[in-house]
């Protein structure tokens, strides 16, 4: 087990289900943009208000999101 996982691993599966069921409001902010793939195989991100991709930024502390997921 990696050192950073000594207290357990975070799972994004539960976060994906949380967003699918409740949306992001109050939990996360959605950031629109577009993933880009560079010729060397690395990737990047272009912030675009009309982008076809999004990522989320945490608004609620992790412990509160965890509690919500675990207790409903």
Backbone as JSON Lines, residues from 0, in Angstrom:
{"i":0,"aa":"X","n":[0.85,-1.18,0.0],"ca":[0.0,0.0,0.0],"c":[0.9,1.24,0.0]}
{"i":1,"aa":"X","n":[0.55,2.2,-0.8],"ca":[1.31,3.44,-0.89],"c":[1.2,4.23,0.42]}
{"i":2,"aa":"X","n":[2.23,4.98,0.74],"ca":[2.26,5.77,1.98],"c":[1.04,6.69,2.08]}
{"i":3,"aa":"X","n":[0.66,7.32,0.98],"ca":[-0.47,8.25,1.02],"c":[-1.81,7.55,1.25]}
{"i":4,"aa":"X","n":[-1.82,6.22,1.14],"ca":[-3.05,5.45,1.35],"c":[-3.09,4.76,2.71]}
{"i":5,"aa":"X","n":[-2.16,5.09,3.6],"ca":[-2.06,4.36,4.88],"c":[-3.33,4.46,5.72]}
{"i":6,"aa":"X","n":[-4.12,5.52,5.52],"ca":[-5.37,5.68,6.27],"c":[-6.59,5.3,5.43]}
{"i":7,"aa":"X","n":[-6.35,4.64,4.31],"ca":[-7.43,4.26,3.41],"c":[-7.39,5.08,2.14]}
{"i":8,"aa":"X","n":[-8.02,4.57,1.13],"ca":[-8.04,5.26,-0.16],"c":[-9.36,5.99,-0.35]}
{"i":9,"aa":"X","n":[-9.28,7.17,-0.98],"ca":[-10.49,7.87,-1.36],"c":[-11.07,7.16,-2.57]}
{"i":10,"aa":"X","n":[-12.37,7.09,-2.64],"ca":[-13.02,6.47,-3.79],"c":[-13.86,7.52,-4.5]}
{"i":11,"aa":"X","n":[-13.66,7.64,-5.79],"ca":[-14.43,8.61,-6.56],"c":[-15.74,8.02,-7.03]}
{"i":12,"aa":"X","n":[-15.92,6.69,-6.92],"ca":[-17.18,6.08,-7.33],"c":[-18.35,6.66,-6.56]}
{"i":13,"aa":"X","n":[-18.21,6.77,-5.24],"ca":[-19.28,7.32,-4.42],"c":[-19.55,8.78,-4.76]}
{"i":14,"aa":"X","n":[-18.51,9.52,-5.07],"ca":[-18.68,10.92,-5.45],"c":[-19.45,11.02,-6.77]}
{"i":15,"aa":"X","n":[-19.14,10.15,-7.72],"ca":[-19.85,10.15,-9.0],"c":[-21.33,9.84,-8.8]}
{"i":16,"aa":"X","n":[-21.64,8.9,-7.93],"ca":[-23.04,8.56,-7.65],"c":[-23.73,9.73,-6.95]}
{"i":17,"aa":"X","n":[-23.05,10.36,-5.99],"ca":[-23.6,11.52,-5.3],"c":[-24.01,12.6,-6.31]}
{"i":18,"aa":"X","n":[-23.12,12.9,-7.25],"ca":[-23.4,13.93,-8.26],"c":[-24.52,13.48,-9.19]}
{"i":19,"aa":"X","n":[-24.53,12.2,-9.57],"ca":[-25.58,11.7,-10.46],"c":[-26.96,11.8,-9.81]}
{"i":20,"aa":"X","n":[-27.03,11.57,-8.51],"ca":[-28.32,11.58,-7.81],"c":[-28.73,12.98,-7.37]}
{"i":21,"aa":"X","n":[-27.8,13.73,-6.78],"ca":[-28.14,15.02,-6.18],"c":[-27.65,16.23,-6.97]}
{"i":22,"aa":"X","n":[-26.8,16.03,-7.95],"ca":[-26.2,17.15,-8.66],"c":[-25.02,17.7,-7.87]}
{"i":23,"aa":"X","n":[-24.48,18.8,-8.33],"ca":[-23.29,19.35,-7.69],"c":[-23.58,20.45,-6.67]}
{"i":24,"aa":"X","n":[-24.75,21.06,-6.75],"ca":[-25.05,22.24,-5.93],"c":[-24.85,21.96,-4.44]}
{"i":25,"aa":"X","n":[-24.03,22.81,-3.81],"ca":[-23.74,22.69,-2.4],"c":[-22.55,21.8,-2.1]}
{"i":26,"aa":"X","n":[-22.27,20.86,-3.0],"ca":[-21.16,19.94,-2.81],"c":[-19.93,20.38,-3.6]}
{"i":27,"aa":"X","n":[-20.15,20.72,-4.86],"ca":[-19.06,21.03,-5.79],"c":[-19.46,22.16,-6.72]}
{"i":28,"aa":"X","n":[-18.46,22.79,-7.33],"ca":[-18.67,23.74,-8.42],"c":[-18.17,23.06,-9.69]}
{"i":29,"aa":"X","n":[-18.97,23.09,-10.74],"ca":[-18.57,22.52,-12.03],"c":[-17.79,23.55,-12.82]}
{"i":30,"aa":"X","n":[-16.67,23.15,-13.38],"ca":[-15.82,24.04,-14.16],"c":[-15.83,23.54,-15.6]}
{"i":31,"aa":"X","n":[-16.43,24.32,-16.53],"ca":[-16.46,23.89,-17.93],"c":[-15.14,24.13,-18.63]}
{"i":32,"aa":"X","n":[-14.89,23.33,-19.62],"ca":[-13.67,23.48,-20.4],"c":[-13.52,22.33,-21.36]}
{"i":33,"aa":"X","n":[-12.29,22.09,-21.74],"ca":[-12.03,21.02,-22.7],"c":[-10.68,20.39,-22.44]}
{"i":34,"aa":"X","n":[-10.67,19.08,-22.4],"ca":[-9.43,18.32,-22.25],"c":[-8.7,18.37,-23.58]}
{"i":35,"aa":"X","n":[-7.4,18.6,-23.52],"ca":[-6.58,18.58,-24.74],"c":[-5.51,17.51,-24.59]}
{"i":36,"aa":"X","n":[-5.21,16.85,-25.68],"ca":[-4.16,15.85,-25.71],"c":[-3.01,16.41,-26.55]}
{"i":37,"aa":"X","n":[-1.83,16.47,-25.96],"ca":[-0.66,17.02,-26.63],"c":[0.04,15.92,-27.45]}
{"i":38,"aa":"X","n":[0.82,16.32,-28.45],"ca":[1.51,15.35,-29.29],"c":[2.37,14.34,-28.52]}
{"i":39,"aa":"X","n":[2.89,14.74,-27.35],"ca":[3.72,13.82,-26.57],"c":[2.9,12.86,-25.71]}
{"i":40,"aa":"X","n":[1.57,12.95,-25.81],"ca":[0.69,12.06,-25.05],"c":[0.22,12.62,-23.72]}
{"i":41,"aa":"X","n":[0.81,13.72,-23.28],"ca":[0.35,14.34,-22.04],"c":[-0.97,15.06,-22.31]}
{"i":42,"aa":"X","n":[-1.65,15.45,-21.25],"ca":[-2.91,16.15,-21.46],"c":[-2.91,17.47,-20.74]}
{"i":43,"aa":"X","n":[-3.86,18.3,-21.1],"ca":[-4.0,19.62,-20.51],"c":[-5.47,19.99,-20.42]}
{"i":44,"aa":"X","n":[-5.71,21.18,-19.98],"ca":[-7.09,21.66,-19.8],"c":[-7.19,23.09,-20.3]}
{"i":45,"aa":"X","n":[-8.2,23.38,-21.1],"ca":[-8.5,24.73,-21.55],"c":[-9.81,25.15,-20.92]}
{"i":46,"aa":"X","n":[-9.8,26.2,-20.08],"ca":[-11.04,26.73,-19.51],"c":[-11.84,27.39,-20.63]}
{"i":47,"aa":"X","n":[-13.06,26.93,-20.82],"ca":[-13.93,27.48,-21.86],"c":[-15.36,27.44,-21.31]}
{"i":48,"aa":"X","n":[-16.06,28.57,-21.35],"ca":[-17.42,28.6,-20.81],"c":[-18.37,27.69,-21.58]}
{"i":49,"aa":"X","n":[-18.05,27.4,-22.82],"ca":[-18.91,26.52,-23.62],"c":[-18.22,25.17,-23.89]}
{"i":50,"aa":"X","n":[-17.28,24.82,-23.02],"ca":[-16.54,23.58,-23.2],"c":[-17.42,22.35,-23.14]}
{"i":51,"aa":"X","n":[-16.97,21.28,-23.75],"ca":[-17.76,20.05,-23.77],"c":[-17.43,19.1,-22.62]}
{"i":52,"aa":"X","n":[-16.49,19.48,-21.76],"ca":[-16.13,18.68,-20.6],"c":[-16.28,19.54,-19.34]}
{"i":53,"aa":"X","n":[-16.33,18.91,-18.2],"ca":[-16.31,19.64,-16.93],"c":[-15.5,18.85,-15.9]}
{"i":54,"aa":"X","n":[-15.0,19.55,-14.92],"ca":[-14.48,18.89,-13.73],"c":[-15.1,19.61,-12.54]}
{"i":55,"aa":"X","n":[-15.03,18.99,-11.38],"ca":[-15.66,19.59,-10.2],"c":[-14.6,20.01,-9.19]}
{"i":56,"aa":"X","n":[-14.91,21.1,-8.48],"ca":[-14.07,21.62,-7.41],"c":[-14.89,21.53,-6.13]}
{"i":57,"aa":"X","n":[-14.27,21.04,-5.1],"ca":[-14.92,20.83,-3.82],"c":[-15.4,22.14,-3.21]}
{"i":58,"aa":"X","n":[-16.68,22.2,-2.81],"ca":[-17.22,23.34,-2.06],"c":[-17.43,22.97,-0.6]}
{"i":59,"aa":"X","n":[-17.81,21.72,-0.34],"ca":[-18.08,21.25,1.0],"c":[-16.87,20.48,1.51]}
{"i":60,"aa":"X","n":[-16.52,20.64,2.78],"ca":[-15.38,19.89,3.32],"c":[-15.55,18.38,3.14]}
{"i":61,"aa":"X","n":[-14.45,17.7,2.91],"ca":[-14.46,16.26,2.65],"c":[-15.2,15.49,3.73]}
{"i":62,"aa":"X","n":[-14.98,15.82,5.0],"ca":[-15.64,15.07,6.06],"c":[-17.15,15.21,6.01]}
{"i":63,"aa":"X","n":[-17.66,16.36,5.6],"ca":[-19.12,16.55,5.47],"c":[-19.67,15.79,4.27]}
{"i":64,"aa":"X","n":[-18.94,15.81,3.16],"ca":[-19.38,15.03,1.98],"c":[-19.38,13.55,2.34]}
{"i":65,"aa":"X","n":[-18.33,13.09,3.01],"ca":[-18.25,11.68,3.42],"c":[-19.42,11.3,4.31]}
{"i":66,"aa":"X","n":[-19.71,12.12,5.29],"ca":[-20.83,11.85,6.2],"c":[-22.15,11.78,5.44]}
{"i":67,"aa":"X","n":[-22.34,12.72,4.49],"ca":[-23.58,12.72,3.69],"c":[-23.69,11.44,2.88]}
{"i":68,"aa":"X","n":[-22.61,11.04,2.23],"ca":[-22.62,9.82,1.43],"c":[-22.92,8.6,2.31]}
{"i":69,"aa":"X","n":[-22.32,8.54,3.47],"ca":[-22.44,7.36,4.34],"c":[-23.77,7.3,5.08]}
{"i":70,"aa":"X","n":[-24.4,8.46,5.33],"ca":[-25.64,8.44,6.11],"c":[-26.86,8.87,5.31]}
{"i":71,"aa":"X","n":[-26.64,9.47,4.13],"ca":[-27.76,9.92,3.3],"c":[-28.28,11.17,3.81]}
